[in-house]
Amino acid sequence: MLNSKNLNKKTFEERFSEALTQIPLYTDEWTNFNASDPGITILESLTAFETLQADAIDQVTAPVLQNLLRLVGFSARKGKCARLLLAAEHVQEPVYLPANQQFRIGELCFETNRVTLLNTGHLTGVYGKRDGEFFDYSFLCEKELKVPGFVFGEHPKVGDSVYFTANMLPEPGEELILYMNVADRYNRNDFPEKGRNTFAEIKWECYTEEGFKEVSVRDYSNCFLMSGEIRIRMPQEMTVPHPDMPDGSCMIRATLTRADYDVRPKLVKVQGFLFEVWQKKTLSSCTTFQKPGSARLFSDLAEEGYVHVYARESKGSSYRRYEYAPTPDAQGRYYDLQKEGYGMHIYAFDKKRHGFAPEKVKNSVRIVAYTEEMMRKYAIGTVLGYDDQMLKLPEGKVVADSFSIIAKRLDESGEPIYDFVRPERSEEGNLYYHLYEYEGKICIEDAGAFIGAELFIGGCATTDGPDGNIRSGSTLTTRHVPAGIRFTNPGVGTGGCFRERIPDVRKRFVDDLYTPYTAVTASDYETIVKKTPQLCIHKVKANMDEARNRVRIAVKPGTDEEFPKLSDIYRKVIEQELENRRLLTTRIEIIPPVYEPVNVRGTIYVKPTYENCRQQIEEAIVRQIDYVHSDKNFGDVLRFNEVFHAIEELDCVEFVYDLSIQPQHSNQARLKDADIYPAENCLLCAGTVSIEIDVYVK
């Protein structure tokens, strides 16, 4: 049904024609088949009804497809706002950013999710320590410089350390975010979200009043093997300047406890004291408070003045709407408002003076702040009670995580009560609806006890999905911060996407069907090995050894060695990956690469008007015989005529007088009919290239 076609589908005309031809089989009294006959009119109506029924039966709706895909384990992936880390430069004094503080780059808007403190902290240096000697890598903190550094040296080993110094560190229990820009030299497969790093482990410590204390760290750079953030949770002890630092800097230390790197960590830049923003534009925010006495809201959105306050007056009840008190002693559901600087609003409730106040219950107070734009169109309709009622929202590309609806009803006394309803929350008597994020619609599946309720937007934000995954090094602008502060992003935006649509889910399902999990063919083995998590795999070739009845797989790592060898770690990880994928009776052997130099000799006549002919010819020869850096794979035959034509096609060459190619060792490659046939795990490379160049004179 995921891709069904009804080959027996008939049109109205075909069905009606069949019905007419069958009339004489049932009666010989019906002789008038003209359109004016009432019986023919009835037959036409029944035929049309049958055709419509058949079309409805054949139709596979989106909910049906969604449920079918869910049966095979494929559900639509949720939409996400792109996430970005920002660095604040030139902060002279601490600055608090309110929730929903906007940062812009072009038409894109990024926002803070919560109140954020920008302090004056910044990195002052980076130092490596090896064999008791310090090495200064502080240039990695310089924004304009892009000089890379091997912070653990040329040969990392257990005990080597990297020190990050700063003029100050966050308070105990707070989090410090660093970002490591790593030289992206190799195509490394992703690390699994959970599991041990195969190559290295690092112990992180922070210098405190009691000396170095180990801290909790989430390292998304995987021990400096790829660009990513490092989130360090400060210890409960107070951090202090290190006595050995002349400038009074605080210190964080990263020490290798295991060092089996396949690629030496090479940092390009280190940035710190970062904070998070998300690519969205909030049109209305809904903030929940637990304390009933007062609610302290620090929000940029509230400055526009369109704020609604709701409170619960008993456990489990619906909310009541509270208004701003016109006088200090006004009786009714009122709140008092006090402002403390930009964005800071304090909403206070006093039962003695006003007669009503929220009680101490879960989610006792909700404050909804609207933009002027959303305030004009926040009413979205009335619940009528029929199945699958569709209501259009004022905006499309909605962020599902922050979306809610306010349902307004009347209680038994005729007073309005309010309920906040999130999408797809199934509770008895609740309003159950689906949110179509991209289209900007909701579909009410079950009205519950909310028939006749008026619906209003609660929380609502829009996003640009994948457009928010911006490149690194951009400058973002914002308002209401001291002049001179500059905001940049050291890393790319990540995670931005819209909710997956049914055709995309179906395509992912079909692609998964063709993705090998169990290794059967040579291509299956090669695909699985190439995608082995954590590893850098450059070349793979699988062959069947008939004599020994096993599959032999040649693997070349993509490391920074000129002629990489296959380490025991690589071999072990690949074997573990294949162990879960191989057929029960299949035996597997992982074999390392061997490199065979190829010698080239010849005499070539060149044109007299060209320069650097020898260099061009030698480069053309190396391109043909170099299997190590090119796309040529293990065991590929080196054809003599391909080398010959590569030289002959050069503009500087008049003709090739003499040419020969020869492997240096016959045990790894053999010469047959002027072509070279490498072994199954052999890669050819340039050996001795001895070319005699003569100028052709007519």
Long-range contacts (C-beta under 8 A, 24 or more apart in sequence): 1-60, 1-64, 1-65, 1-68, 2-65, 2-68, 2-69, 2-506, 2-509, 3-506, 4-60, 6-58, 9-54, 9-58, 10-51, 10-54, 11-51, 12-47, 12-48, 12-51, 15-47, 15-50, 15-51, 16-43, 16-44, 16-47, 19-43, 19-47, 62-502, 65-502, 65-506, 66-502, 66-505, 69-502, 69-505, 69-506, 69-509, 72-509, 74-505, 74-508, 74-509, 74-512, 75-505, 76-499, 76-500, 76-501, 76-502, 76-504, 76-505, 77-497, 77-499, 77-500, 77-505, 78-400, 78-499, 78-500, 79-399, 79-400, 79-437, 79-438, 79-463, 79-465, 79-497, 79-498, 79-499, 80-495, 80-496, 80-497, 81-278, 81-279, 81-280, 81-399, 81-401, 81-461, 81-463, 81-468, 81-495, 81-496, 82-110, 82-278, 82-279, 82-463, 82-464, 82-465, 82-466, 82-467, 82-468, 82-469, 82-470, 82-493, 82-494, 82-495, 82-496, 83-276, 83-277, 83-278, 83-279, 83-493, 83-494, 83-495, 83-496, 84-110, 84-276, 84-277, 84-278, 84-279, 84-468, 84-470, 84-489, 84-491, 84-493, 84-494, 85-177, 85-179, 85-229, 85-274, 85-275, 85-276, 85-277, 85-489, 85-490, 85-491, 86-110, 86-274, 86-275, 86-276, 86-277, 86-476, 86-487, 86-488, 86-489, 87-179, 87-271, 87-272, 87-273, 87-274, 87-487, 87-488, 87-489, 87-490, 88-118, 88-273, 88-275, 88-485, 88-486, 88-487, 89-143, 89-485, 89-486, 89-487, 89-488, 90-484, 90-485, 90-486, 91-118, 91-119, 91-120, 91-485, 92-120, 92-482, 92-484, 93-120, 93-482, 94-118, 94-119, 94-120, 95-481, 95-482, 95-485, 96-298, 97-275, 97-481, 98-298, 98-299, 98-300, 98-342, 98-343, 98-344, 99-285, 99-287, 99-298, 99-299, 99-300, 99-301, 100-282, 100-285, 100-299, 100-300, 100-301, 101-300, 101-478, 101-480, 102-281, 102-300, 102-478, 102-479, 103-277, 103-476, 103-477, 103-478, 103-487, 104-476, 104-477, 104-478, 105-470, 105-474, 105-475, 105-476, 105-477, 107-464, 108-279, 108-464, 108-467, 108-468, 108-470, 109-279, 109-280, 109-281, 110-277, 110-278, 110-279, 110-280, 110-468, 110-476, 111-277, 111-278, 111-280, 111-281, 111-282, 111-461, 112-275, 112-276, 112-277, 113-276, 113-277, 113-278, 115-298, 116-275, 118-275, 118-481, 118-485, 119-168, 119-170, 119-273, 120-167, 120-168, 121-166, 121-167, 121-168, 121-169, 121-170, 121-272, 121-273, 122-166, 122-167, 122-272, 122-273, 123-164, 123-165, 123-166, 123-178, 123-270, 123-271, 123-272, 123-273, 124-165, 124-166, 124-167, 124-247, 124-249, 125-163, 125-164, 125-165, 125-249, 126-151, 126-162, 126-163, 126-164, 126-165, 126-267, 126-270, 127-162, 127-163, 127-165, 128-152, 128-153, 128-160, 128-161, 128-162, 128-163, 129-160, 129-161, 129-162, 129-163, 130-160, 137-162, 137-267, 140-267, 140-268, 140-269, 140-270, 141-269, 141-270, 141-271, 143-269, 146-268, 146-269, 147-268, 148-183, 148-266, 148-267, 148-268, 149-266, 149-267, 150-264, 150-265, 150-266, 151-224, 151-265, 151-267, 152-224, 152-256, 152-259, 152-261, 152-264, 152-265, 153-264, 154-264, 155-264, 156-200, 156-256, 156-259, 156-261, 156-264, 156-265, 157-256, 157-259, 158-256, 158-257, 158-258, 158-259, 159-255, 159-256, 160-255, 160-256, 160-259, 161-253, 161-254, 161-255, 161-256, 162-253, 162-254, 163-251, 163-252, 163-253, 163-254, 164-251, 164-252, 164-253, 164-254, 164-270, 164-272, 165-242, 165-245, 165-249, 165-250, 165-251, 165-252, 166-249, 166-250, 166-251, 166-252, 166-272, 166-273, 167-247, 167-248, 167-249, 167-250, 168-250, 169-206, 169-234, 169-239, 169-250, 169-252, 170-234, 171-234, 172-234, 172-235, 172-236, 172-237, 172-238, 172-239, 173-233, 173-234, 173-236, 174-233, 174-234, 175-231, 175-232, 175-233, 175-234, 176-231, 176-232, 176-234, 176-252, 176-272, 176-273, 177-229, 177-230, 177-231, 177-232, 177-272, 177-273, 177-274, 177-275, 177-276, 178-229, 178-230, 178-232, 178-270, 178-271, 178-272, 178-274, 179-227, 179-228, 179-229, 179-230, 179-270, 179-271, 179-272, 179-274, 179-490, 179-491, 180-221, 180-224, 180-227, 180-228, 180-229, 180-230, 180-267, 180-270, 181-227, 181-267, 181-268, 181-269, 181-270, 181-271, 181-472, 181-490, 181-491, 182-221, 182-224, 182-225, 182-226, 182-227, 182-228, 182-265, 182-266, 182-267, 182-268, 183-266, 183-267, 183-268, 184-226, 184-227, 185-263, 185-266, 185-560, 186-263, 186-536, 186-558, 186-559, 186-560, 187-536, 187-538, 187-558, 188-225, 188-226, 188-263, 188-534, 188-535, 188-536, 188-558, 189-531, 189-532, 189-533, 189-534, 189-535, 189-536, 189-537, 190-533, 190-534, 191-222, 191-225, 191-226, 191-533, 191-534, 192-533, 192-534, 197-222, 197-223, 197-534, 198-260, 198-534, 198-535, 198-569, 198-573, 199-223, 199-225, 199-258, 199-259, 199-260, 199-261, 199-262, 199-534, 199-569, 200-225, 200-256, 200-258, 200-259, 200-260, 200-261, 201-256, 201-257, 201-258, 202-254, 202-255, 202-256, 202-257, 203-254, 203-255, 203-257, 204-232, 204-252, 204-253, 204-254, 205-252, 205-253, 205-254, 205-255, 206-232, 206-234, 206-235, 206-239, 206-250, 206-251, 206-252, 206-253, 207-239, 207-240, 207-242, 207-250, 207-251, 207-252, 207-253, 208-235, 208-237, 208-238, 208-239, 208-240, 209-237, 209-238, 209-240, 210-237, 212-253, 213-237, 215-252, 222-534, 223-256, 223-265, 224-265, 224-267, 225-261, 225-263, 225-265, 227-491, 228-491, 229-274, 229-491, 260-567, 260-569, 262-535, 262-536, 262-557, 262-559, 262-567, 262-569, 262-570, 263-536, 263-559, 263-560, 264-560, 269-490, 271-490, 274-490, 279-463, 279-464, 279-467, 279-468, 279-493, 279-496, 280-399, 280-402, 280-461, 280-462, 280-463, 281-461, 281-462, 281-463, 282-371, 282-402, 282-460, 282-461, 283-370, 283-371, 283-373, 283-374, 283-395, 283-457, 283-460, 283-461, 283-462, 284-368, 284-369, 284-370, 284-371, 284-374, 284-378, 284-457, 284-458, 284-459, 284-460, 285-368, 285-369, 285-402, 285-459, 285-461, 286-366, 286-367, 286-368, 286-402, 286-404, 286-420, 286-458, 286-459, 287-366, 287-367, 287-368, 287-369, 288-363, 288-365, 288-366, 289-363, 289-364, 289-365, 289-366, 289-367, 290-362, 290-363, 290-364, 291-360, 291-364, 291-365, 292-349, 292-357, 292-358, 292-359, 292-360, 292-361, 292-364, 292-365, 293-348, 293-349, 294-346, 294-347, 294-348, 294-349, 295-346, 295-347, 295-365, 295-367, 296-344, 296-345, 296-346, 296-347, 297-344, 297-345, 297-346, 297-347, 297-367, 297-369, 298-343, 298-344, 298-345, 299-343, 299-345, 299-369, 300-343, 300-480, 301-369, 301-370, 301-371, 302-343, 302-345, 302-367, 302-369, 303-342, 303-343, 304-369, 304-370, 304-371, 304-372, 306-369, 306-370, 306-371, 306-372, 306-374, 306-375, 307-345, 307-367, 307-368, 307-369, 307-370, 308-367, 308-368, 308-370, 309-335, 309-347, 309-365, 309-366, 309-367, 309-368, 310-365, 310-366, 310-367, 310-368, 310-406, 310-418, 310-420, 311-349, 311-357, 311-358, 311-364, 311-365, 311-366, 312-358, 312-359, 312-361, 312-363, 312-364, 312-365, 313-356, 313-357, 313-358, 313-359, 314-359, 314-361, 315-359, 315-361, 315-362, 316-361, 317-417, 318-409, 318-411, 318-417, 318-418, 318-419, 319-366, 319-417, 319-418, 319-419, 319-420, 320-356, 320-415, 320-416, 320-417, 320-418, 321-416, 321-418, 322-349, 322-356, 325-354, 328-353, 329-353, 329-354, 330-354, 331-355, 332-356, 342-480, 343-480, 366-420, 368-406, 368-458, 368-459, 370-457, 374-457, 374-460, 378-456, 378-457, 379-454, 379-455, 379-456, 379-457, 380-405, 380-442, 380-455, 380-456, 380-457, 381-454, 381-455, 382-452, 382-453, 382-454, 382-455, 383-407, 383-431, 383-444, 383-447, 383-450, 383-451, 383-452, 383-453, 383-455, 384-447, 384-451, 385-447, 385-451, 385-452, 387-445, 388-443, 388-444, 388-445, 389-443, 389-444, 389-447, 390-441, 390-442, 390-443, 390-444, 391-441, 391-442, 391-444, 391-455, 392-440, 392-441, 393-440, 393-441, 393-442, 393-457, 393-460, 394-440, 394-457, 394-460, 395-440, 395-460, 395-462, 396-437, 396-438, 396-439, 396-440, 396-462, 397-437, 397-438, 397-440, 397-462, 397-463, 397-464, 397-465, 397-498, 398-435, 398-437, 398-440, 398-460, 398-461, 398-462, 398-463, 399-437, 399-460, 399-461, 399-462, 399-463, 400-435, 400-437, 400-499, 402-459, 402-460, 402-461, 403-435, 403-437, 403-458, 403-459, 403-460, 403-461, 404-458, 404-459, 405-431, 405-433, 405-442, 405-455, 405-456, 405-457, 405-458, 406-455, 406-456, 406-457, 406-458, 407-431, 407-450, 407-453, 407-454, 407-455, 407-456, 408-453, 408-454, 408-455, 408-456, 409-450, 409-452, 409-453, 419-450, 420-458, 421-458, 437-498, 437-499, 438-498, 438-499, 438-501, 463-496, 463-498, 464-496, 465-496, 465-497, 465-498, 466-496, 466-497, 466-498, 467-496, 468-493, 468-496, 469-493, 469-494, 469-495, 469-496, 516-581, 517-581, 518-581, 518-582, 518-583, 519-551, 519-578, 519-581, 519-582, 519-583, 519-586, 520-583, 524-581, 525-551, 525-553, 525-578, 526-553, 528-577, 528-578, 528-581, 529-553, 529-555, 529-574, 529-577, 529-578, 532-573, 532-574, 532-577, 533-577, 534-573, 535-570, 535-573, 535-574, 538-564, 539-593, 539-633, 539-634, 539-683, 540-633, 540-634, 541-633, 541-634, 541-635, 541-680, 541-681, 543-635, 543-680, 545-589, 549-587, 550-586, 550-587, 550-588, 550-589, 551-582, 551-586, 551-587, 551-588, 551-589, 552-589, 552-591, 552-680, 552-681, 553-578, 553-588, 553-589, 553-590, 553-591, 554-591, 554-592, 554-593, 554-634, 554-635, 554-680, 554-681, 555-590, 555-591, 555-592, 555-593, 556-593, 556-628, 556-634, 556-683, 562-628, 563-593, 563-595, 563-628, 563-685, 564-593, 565-592, 565-593, 566-590, 566-591, 566-592, 566-593, 591-680, 591-681, 592-681, 593-634, 593-681, 593-682, 593-683, 594-668, 594-679, 594-681, 594-682, 594-683, 595-628, 595-682, 595-683, 595-684, 595-685, 596-663, 596-664, 596-665, 596-668, 596-669, 596-678, 596-682, 596-683, 596-684, 596-685, 597-663, 597-664, 597-684, 597-685, 597-686, 597-687, 597-688, 598-625, 598-638, 598-661, 598-662, 598-663, 598-664, 598-669, 598-676, 598-684, 598-685, 598-686, 598-687, 599-661, 599-662, 599-663, 599-664, 599-687, 599-688, 599-689, 599-690, 600-625, 600-643, 600-659, 600-660, 600-661, 600-662, 600-686, 600-687, 600-688, 600-689, 600-690, 600-691, 601-658, 601-659, 601-660, 601-662, 601-690, 601-691, 602-647, 602-656, 602-657, 602-658, 602-659, 602-660, 602-690, 602-691, 602-692, 603-656, 603-657, 603-658, 603-659, 603-691, 603-692, 603-694, 604-647, 604-653, 604-655, 604-656, 604-657, 604-659, 604-691, 604-692, 604-693, 604-694, 605-653, 605-654, 605-655, 605-656, 605-657, 605-694, 605-695, 605-696, 606-652, 606-653, 606-654, 606-693, 606-694, 606-695, 606-696, 607-651, 607-652, 607-653, 607-654, 607-695, 607-696, 608-695, 608-696, 608-697, 610-651, 610-652, 612-652, 613-652, 613-653, 613-693, 614-691, 614-693, 616-650, 616-652, 617-647, 617-650, 617-652, 617-653, 617-691, 617-693, 618-689, 618-691, 620-646, 620-647, 620-650, 621-646, 621-647, 621-686, 621-689, 621-691, 622-686, 622-689, 625-661, 625-684, 625-685, 625-686, 626-684, 626-685, 626-686, 627-678, 627-683, 627-684, 627-685, 628-683, 628-685, 632-683, 632-684, 634-678, 634-680, 634-681, 634-682, 634-683, 635-677, 635-678, 635-679, 635-680, 635-681, 635-682, 636-678, 637-675, 637-676, 637-677, 637-678, 638-675, 638-676, 638-678, 638-684, 639-675, 640-674, 640-675, 654-696, 655-696, 657-694
